[in-house]
Amino acid sequence: MVQRFQSGAEGSVVTAQPTQEPVPHRPSLAAPPVRLAAKELGVDLANVTATGSRGQVTKQDLLNYVAHLNDVQESTSQRFWQSPSAQGDRMQHIPVRGVRKATAKAMVSSAFSAPHVSIFVDVDASRTMEFIKRLKKSRHFEGVKVTPLLVLAAAVIWAAERNPQVNATWTDSEIQIKRFMNLGIAAATPRGLMVPNIKDAQELSLRELAIALNNLTTRAREGKTQPAEMANGTLTITNIGSLGIDTGTPIINPGEVAIVAFGTIKQKPWVVDGEVIPRWVTTLGGSFDHRVVDGDLSARFMADVAAILEEPAMLLDM
């Protein structure tokens, strides 16, 4: 998906934002020893989630970040996503043993099923709303229904590639990290709540993703969804904002480890450069299976999703 978002025809939105300024780089608080260690490791502290009491990056934060990179790093010579024609099951198999297995059993004993952890983030989605307007005017998207859900879906796919363990399945013996994205969209239908999914969503261009979303939701509302369309999902979005709901704590779809709730987008007061002005704001809620996704990883994933909603033009540069 990262590369295919670049494709477009005449009227493409790629040329619609020639003057976009880069997101400013914000320095992070950290003690001199932590800064020295980060420099030696080649780590930009701005990318590390800070948990210190004063908002500073601690030594443990740095170690956790480095461990995360080592845990999910793949060869840079290959794409993370694998096409449908690839051989094998297109999964990464991580043996479950030792501390991880013991911790998993302890958490399961304190919950009825997957031990859920939920986090929330408020997002300035003003540029997403502007981006949607430009897409609607583009000849490349003529005749295609475009909504903010399209940007969120693209953001989830992009963020999952950066944080692969959110796109996984827990079993008693291993964690199965899926190197493909069957993106589920929770939909209210005459037969009740259903979660059909877009198979291999990572392979789609932005326009193709928009068409797939429209087809999926239309078939669901008409009661035409087939069992095969709901099978083998890897990560789910629930668009509760379409019902006017700000946020929620969604339940993870069986066989998955993450779900994202997309709240309504409404104008709210927002501080920009020291001034309070009206902006289009939404709240994202995420629920994660704590056996697979810890707080640090879930925070990074949600921050990545939020970053795209705040600046969707990033999708065109990847």
N, C-alpha and C positions, 0 to 999 in steps of 0.2 A: 504494500500500500504506500509506503514511504515514497517510492520512486514514481508510482503511477499517478499520484496526485499532481505531478507536473504536467501531464498531458492535457491538451485542450485544443479547441478549434478557434476559428475567428470569433471575436467577441469574448474571448476567454477573460476571466477576471484576473489573470496573471499580471496584466498591464494596468489594472485598475488602481494599484497601490504603489506607484513608483516612489512616493515620498515618505513611506512608512519609516519611522525612526526605530532603531533597535531598543529593546527593553534595557533600561539602565542597569549597570552592574552594581549591586549593593554589597559593600564590604561586610564581613561577618565578624562578630566579637569572638575573640579567642585569646587565651593566655599565650605568651611568647613560646613556651615549650610545644604547645599544640600547633602553633603556626610553623615552627621549625620542622616538626614531624610531618605536617601536611606538605611543606615544601619539598622535603626529602622523598616523600611518597608520590609527589606530582599530583596532589589533590587540590582542587579549587574549593576552599572552604565555603564559598557561596552556594555550593551544591550539597552541602552537608546539613541535615536537619539538626537544629540546635535544641538541646533540652536543658541547658544550664539555667539556674535560678534567675540570672540576669539576661537571659536570652543569648548566652554565649555558647559556642561550640566546645564541648568537653572532649577530653581524651577518649572517653568511651564512645562518644558520638563519631569521632574520626575512625576508631577501630571498627565500629559497626558498619560504617559506610564502606570501608575498604573490604571488610568481609563480604558485604553484599555484592560488591563488584566482582570479587573472586568467585562468588557462588553462582552468578548468572552469566559470567563473561563467556562468550562464544568466539570462535575464530572470526576475525574481522574480514577475512577473505570471502565469507559466505553470508548471504542474507539469512536473517533469523527465520522468517517465514518460509515454509516449503510449499510448493505448488501441489495441486491435486495429483499431478503425474509423478510426483516423487515416490521412490520405492520405500517400503517400510511403513510403520504406523505413524510416522511424523510426530513422535512424542519423545521427550527426554525423560528417562527413567532414573529417579534418585532413590536409592535404597533407604528405607525408613528403619533406623535402628538407634541404639544408644539413647542419648539424652532426648533427642527429638521424639522417639517413640514413647519414652516414659512420660514426657511432658504432654504428649497428645492424649495418652490414656487418662492422665490426671484431669485435663480440661474436659474431656468427654464425660467423665464421671460427675462433673458439676453442671452439666447442661443436658437437655433432653436429646440433643443430636449434635450437629456441628456447633462448636462453641463460637457464637457470633461476637464480633467486635465491630462497633459502628463509629464512624467519624463524619464530620460535616465541615463544609467550607463555603463561605459566601464569595460570590464571584461577580465582578463587574463585567457583564456580558454585553456592554454597549457596542463593542466592535463586532461581536457576533451578529447583532441585529443589523449593523451596517453591512456586514459581509453578506448576509442573507438577501438584503435589498439588491446588492450588486449582482449576486447570482441570478436573481429573478429577472434582471434586465439583460443578462448575458444571452446571446444567441445560442451558445453552447448548451444552455439549460432550458431552451425554449420548449414548452410543453411538459416540463418536469416540475412536479410539486416540490418546493424547497421550504424546509422549516428549520428552526434551531436544533431539532433532534438530529438532523444530518450532521451538523458540526459536532455535536456531542458524540455521535457514533464514531466519527472520524477521530475524535480526540481519544476515545476509549481504546481504539485499535492502536493508535500511535503510542499511548501511554503503556499499553500492555506489552508492546515490543521492548520498551525500556525497562519494564518491570515484569518479566515473563511469569513469575510464580503466581500472579493473580489470575492467570489463564491456565488453570490446572485442575486436577482431580486428586482427592485424597483417597488412598486405600490403606488397609492395615499393613501392607508390606512396602509401599512406595508412594511417592508423589509423582504423578504423571503430568509433566509440563507440556502443554499442547503447542506445537509449532504451527498451528493454524488457528484461525478465529472463526468459530461458528457463533455469531453474535445474536443472542436472544433478545427479543423485544416483547416485554410483558404487555398483553393486550386483553382488554375486557371484551368478551364476546357473548353472544346469546347462550352459549353453553358454559359460560363462566370464564374465569381467568385462564388464559393460555399463554404459553411462551414459545411461539415458533422462532426459528433462528435462521439467519442468513448464512448459508454455508460458504466457507472460505472468504469471509468478508475482507480479509487482508489483501485479496487479489483485485479488489474493485477500485476503479477510479472514483473520484468524488461524484461524478454524474451517475455512474453505474450504482454506487451505493445509495444515492437518492432514489433511483428507480426501484431498487430492491426493497428499500424501506416502504415505499408506497405500495408495492405489490403485496408485501407481507401483511401490512396493517389492513389493507382492503380485503384480502382474503380472510383474515381473522374476523373482521367485523361482519362479513357476509356468511360466516360459519362454514367456510370452505377449507379451513386448515386441515391437512392430513397428518396422521401420526408421524410419518417420516420427516415432516417439516419441524417437528418438535423434538426430534431425537438428536442426541450427541451435541447438545449445546455446550459451550465452553465458558461464556461470561454473559451476563444479562444486564439490560437497561430497563428500568421501569419509569415511564414518563408520567409521573404523578402530577406534573405541572399542567398537563392538559385538563386536569380536573380542578385546577385552581388551588392545588395544595403546595405549600411552600417547601416542605421536606418531610422525610419519614425515615424509619429504620426498616428497610425491606428485608424479607427472609430470603436467604440464598437458595437458588434453584438446586434441587438435588443433583449431585454429580459435579457441581461447580464449587468454587471457593470465593467468588466475589459477585456483587451486584451493585449497580449504581442507580440511585434515585435522582431523577431530574426534576427539580422544583419549578414552579411557575416563574416566569420572568416578568418583573414589574418594575416600574420606576420608584426608586427610593433615594433618599438623601445619601450622598457618598462624598467622602473627602478626597479632593484631587488638588495636589500642590497647595495644601493648607486652606482650600476653599470648599465649602459645602455646596455641591451642585447636584441636580437630579441625574441619575444614571440608571440604566437598565441592569437590574441586579437579580441574580438567582442564587439558590442554595443547592449544593450538591450533597447528597448523603450516600455514604458507602457502607455496606456491610461485608465483612470478610470472615472466612473460616480461620480462626486463630491457630489451628494446627498447622496451617501452611503459610499464612500471611500474618506477620507480626506487625506491631504498631508502626515501626519505622518504615517498612515496605508499603503498608497501606497509605501512610502519609505521603510518601513520595509519589505513589501512583495517583492519588487524588490531586496532589499539587500539579502533576503533569497534565492531567485532564483539565484542571482549572486554567493552566497557562494557555492552552489552546483556545478555550472559550474567551479568554481575555485578549488574545491576539491570534485569531484564526488564520491570518495571512502566513503564519509560520508553516502551515500545511503546504503552501505552495512553494516553499523554499527547500523542501526536504526531498 
